[in-house]
Amino acid sequence: MRTPLKALIGLFAGAAFCMAPQAAAAPDAAPATPTASRDAAPAAADPAYQVLVFSRTAGFRHSSIDEGITALRDLGAANNFTVDATEDPQTFTTANLAKYRAVVFLSTTGDVLGNAQQTAFEQYLGSGGGYVGIHAAADTEYDWPFYEGLAGAYFQSHPAIQPATVKVEDRAHDATAHLGSAWQRTDEWYNYRTNPRSTAHVLASLDESSYSGGTMAGDHPIAWCKNYAGGRAFYTGGGHTEESYADPTFRRHLLGGIRWAAGTTQADCRPETGYTSLFDGTSTTGWKQAGPGSFTLADGTLTSQGGLGMLWYNAREFTGDYSLKLDWKASGDDNSGVLVGFPASDDPWSAVNNGHEIQIDATDTTDRTTGAVYGFQSADIPARDAALNPPGEWNTYEIRVTGERLEIFLNGRKINDFTNTDPARSLKQGHIGIQNHGDGDEVAFRNVRIKQAGTSPGPRSGEVRGVNGKCLDVDNAGTADGTKIQVYTCNSTAAQRWTVAEDGTFQALGKCLDVSGGASADGTKIQLWTCNNTGAQKWAAQADGTVRNPQSGKCLDASGGTWNDGTPVHLWTCHTGPNQKWTLP
C-alpha cells in the first residue's frame, strides 16, 4: 500500500467507490499444471562467477557424466558462469576452491577425496561456499560424517529406470518455480537410507504409487536444499540417464540449484514441517474478496488485479501464536501486502485500521517498503536487500506471531521484529488476507500455509543480535575447537549465521556454542566446539530476552561494561542487563 492512508480515506469519501464484495476470479477453476511455465528463465543476468564440476568415481561410473558436463557448460554459457570440470582431487585446496561460488558433485561415487581435500572443502563451506549434488553424489564418501550432513542422505538402493510422478512441494525455489505441481519424468529413482526432511527443506518428492520399487513409506524426498556449516547445499536425485541432460526442464532444475548454491538467488531452505495449507493452488474455497478488484487463479497462482481490495481467509479466525508462510512475486515496481490480525469484515479498510500490513513494494519509503510493518516500523533494510529476490523471481515470507510480537522473515532471513502496543490492532486473534492494490499492480501468490502453536517450530537460522545491535560472531570464522565467540558488527558472513535447533543447541560453521568444560563459574569462556549433546551446549531463550544455559543456570553475557568489536562473550549470573539481551532468528 503506497498512498498515505488519510489521502486515500478522503479519496474514498469523495468518489463513487463501490465497496460491494467481489468473488475472486474463477474460484474453483483447476489450474493448469504444465511441465514448465513462464518462470523458465532468470529475470535478469547474474553477475559473472565460476563453478567447479567434480565427477571423480571410485565405484560405479555413470555413462551420463559426459552429457552432464556438457549440459552444465551450456547452462554456464547462457547464464554468465564459467565451468571448470575435473576429476583431480588435488584441485580441492583452500586457495583453489576460493575461486568458485559453487562446487558440483556430478554423479561421484565412493571415496573421492583424501583427508586434506576434505578439510579444504569443509573450510570452503564454512566460508560461505555452495555445494550442488547430482544423482550419485548421494553414493559418495560414506565414511565422512560432514559429507553425509552436506548431501542430506545416503543412497540405499534403486529399482529399474521407469517413469514416475514427482510432486513439487516448493514452487518458489529457483530450482522448482518453473514446474507445475506434478512433474512427469523418467529416471533411476534412488531410495535413501534416511529421510532428509527433518534437516533439509524438501523441494520435490516422489509419488511412490506412480512407479514400482519405492521403499520410503510414502514420504520420499528427491530434491532438497539446506543451509549447512556456513554454506549452502542443494541436492537432486535426478540425472542418471543421458536423456536427462538434454531435457530443458531438467536443465532449468539444475540451473536453479546452481544459482541458489552460488548465492545469486535467495530462498527459504529451512526445514519445514507441520504446516496446514490455506491455499493449495486449486481453489479459493474459504477465501472471500473485500472491496473492488480481484485475483485471477491460474497455474496454482493467485495474481492481483484492479482494486484497492483484499482477498481474506474468512473460513477461520486465528488465535494464539502461529507462523504464516506464503510465496510471492512482483512483476515490476508493484504494490501489495499481507494483512494479519484483523476482524472479519467485507470492508478492506477494517483490515488496514484494525490489523497490520506486511508490505510488498521495494521502492516505497522505509516504513512502507517490502518487509515493513506498514506505517509502523521499517524492515532492517540491509538485511532485507540481501534477502530479496528481484521482480520476476519468487520470494517467501514467514510472518511469525507470538503474542503481540510480529517477526518477519524473507527467504529464511529475519528482516523485522515488531511489537504491537495498540489494543485496537491486537495480534492475539484475527484473520489473514492478501491485498490487491490497484490497476497496474501485479503481485502473485502461491502456497499459503500456516502452523499454529503447539507444533514444533523447527530449527531457525540467522543472526543472533545482542548489545548495541552487534552480532554473535565466531572469531575469524575459525572452526577449531575452542575458537572464541565474540560480539562484532553484523556483516552477513557465515561466522554470524547461527542455527537455533530444536534440541537447544546454537550451531555455526558445523559446530556448537559451548560452555568451556561444562563449568558454571562467572566468566567461564563461551567457545565453538564439536557438537556432543552435553548440557554445556544446551541453551534456552527466556521471555526477558536472556539466553540461559540450563545446566549452569547462568546467562550468555557480553563481557565488560563497553562492547566493541571483538568483545568476548562468557557465562555470567543472570541480571537482564543490556549485555544479556539477545534477539534470535
Residue, then its C-alpha position, 0 to 999 in steps of 0.5 A: m500500500r503506497t498512498p498515505l492512508k488519510a489521502l486515500i480515506g478522503l479519496f474514498a469519501g469523495a468518489a463513487f467507490c463501490m465497496a460491494p464484495q467481489a468473488a475472486a476470479a474463477p474460484d474453483a477453476a483447476p489450474a493448469t499444471p504444465t511441465a514448465s511455465r513462464d518462470a523458465a528463465p532468470a529475470a535478469a543476468d547474474p553477475a559473472y562467477q565460476v563453478l567447479v564440476f567434480s565427477r571423480t568415481a571410485g565405484f560405479r561410473h555413470s555413462s551420463i557424466d559426459e552429457g552432464i558436463t556438457a549440459l552444465r557448460d551450456l547452462g554456464a554459457a547462457n547464464n554468465f558462469t564459467v565451468d571448470a570440470t575435473e576429476d583431480p582431487q588435488t584441485f580441492t585446496t583452500a586457495n583453489l576452491a576460493k575461486y568458485r561460488a559453487v562446487v558440483f558433485l556430478s554423479t561421484t561415487g565412493d571415496v573421492l577425496g583424501n583427508a586434506q581435500q576434505t578439510a579444504f572443502e569443509q573450510y570452503l563451506g564454512s566460508g560461505g561456499g555452495y555445494v550442488g549434488i547430482h544423482a550419485a553424489a548421494d553414493t559418495e564418501y560414506d565414511w565422512p560424517f560432514y559429507e553425509g550432513l552436506a548431501g542430506a542422505y545416503f543412497q540405499s538402493h534403486p529399482a529399474i529406470q521407469p517413469a514416475t510422478v514427482k510432486v513439487e512441494d516448493r514452487a518458489h525455489d529457483a530450482t522448482a518455480h518453473l514446474g507445475s505441481a506434478w512433474q512427469r519424468t523418467d529416471e533411476w529413482y534412488n531410495y535413501r537410507t534416511n529421510p532428509r526432511s527433518t534437516a533439509h527443506v524438501l523441494a520435490s518428492l516422489d509419488e511412490s504409487s506412480y512407479s514400482g520399487g519405492t521403499m520410503a513409506g510414502d514420504h520420499p524426498i528427491a530434491w532438497c536444499k539446506n543451509y549447512a556449516g556456513g554454506r549452502a547445499f542443494y541436492t537432486g536425485g535426478g540425472h542418471t540417464e543421458e536423456s536427462y541432460a538434454d531435457p530443458t526442464f531438467r536443465r532449468h532444475l539444475l540451473g536453479g540449484i546452481r544459482w541458489a548454491a552460488g548465492t545469486t538467488q535467495a530462498d527459504c531452505r529451512p526445514e519445514t514441517g507441520y504446516t496446514s495449507l490455506f491455499d493449495g493452488t486449486s481453489t479459493t474455497g474459504w477465501k472471500q474478496a473485500g472491496p473492488g478488484s480481484f485475483t485471477l487463479a491460474d497455474g496454482t497462482l493467485t495474481s492481483q488485479g484492479g482494486l484497492g481490495m483484499l482477498w481474506y481467509n474468512a473460513r477461520e479466525f486465528t488465535g494464539d501464536y502461529s507462523l504464516k508462510l506464503d510465496w510471492k512475486a512482483s512483476g515490476d515496481d508493484n504494490s501489495g501486502v499481507l494483512v494479519g490480525f484483523p476482524a472479519s469484515d467485507d470492508p478492506w479498510s477494517a483490515v488496514n485500521n484494525g490489523h497490520e500490513i506486511q508490505i510488498d513494494a521495494t521502492d516505497t519509503t522505509d516504513r512502507t517498503t517490502g518487509a515493513v510493518y506498514g506505517f509502523q516500523s521499517a524492515d532492517i533494510p540491509a538485511r532485507d536487500a540481501a534477502l530479496n529476490p528481484p521482480g520476476e523471481w519468487n520470494t517467501y515470507e514467514i510472518r511469525v506471531t507470538g503474542e503481540r510480537l510480529e517477526i518477519f522473515l524473507n527467504g529464511r532471513k529475519i528482516n523485522d521484529f515488531t511489537n504491537t502496543d495498540p489494543a485496537r490492532s491486537l495480534k492475539q486473534g484475527h484473520i489473514g488476507i492478501q491485498n490487491h492494490g490497484d490497476g497496474d499492480e501485479v503481485a502473485f501468490r502461491n502456497v499459503r500455509i500456516k502452523q499454529a502453536g503447539t507444533s514444533p517450530g523447527p530449527r531457525s537460522g540467522e543472526v543472533r543480535g545482542v548489545n548495541g545491535k552487534c552480532l554473535d560472531v565466531d572469531n575469524a570464522g575459525t572452526a577449531d575447537g575452542t575458537k572464541i565467540q565474540v560480539y562484532t558488527c553484523n556483516s552477513t558472513a557465515a561466522q554470524r549465521w547461527t542455527v537455533a535447533e530444536d534440541g537447544t543447541f546454537q550451531a555455526l560453521g558445523k559446530c556448537l556454542d559451548v560452555s568451556g568444560g561444562a563449568s558454571a563459574d562467572g566468566t567461564k569462556i563461551q567457545l565453538w566446539t564439536c557438537n556432543n549433546t552435553g548440557a554445556q551446549k544446551w541453551a534456552a531463550q527466556a521471555d526477558g530476552t536472556v539466553r540461559n544455559p540450563q545446566s549452569g543456570k547462568c546467562l550468555d553475557a557480553s563481557g565488560g561494561t563497553w562492547n566493541d568489536g571483538t568483545p568476548v562473550h562468557l557465562w555470567t549470573c543472570h541480571t537482564g542487563p543490556n549485555q544479556k539481551w539477545t534477539l534470535p532468528 
